[in-house]
């Protein structure tokens, strides 16, 4: 791999070609890595649940409801609106600060 120090020792065309090959290889490697990650995630996501697993999840949800470990829809929506508003305020502050610079 070429370093900045030995780019001085080769022609500009060779230096650009070397940079292009390195960058192309990095991009190909990144795509291959991403594809492998996506395939792994898809294989995990597409695994069907058994009826026993579905019934166990339903039993757990019903137990949570009976024990009061749930949030009413209205409260959940209020929390979501607060988070959205907070994020919007932070983004506006960042924009103002960036414009001031």
RAZI-V740737 format. One record per pair of residues at least 6 apart in sequence whose C-alpha atoms are under 7 Angstrom apart, sorted by the first residue. I is the first residue (numbers start at 1). GAP is how many residues later the second one is. D is the distance in Angstrom with one decimal. If there is no record, write none. Layout:
i=<I,I>
gap=<GAP,GAP>
d=<D,D>
//
This chain:
i=<7,64>
gap=<8,6>
d=<5.9,6.5>
//
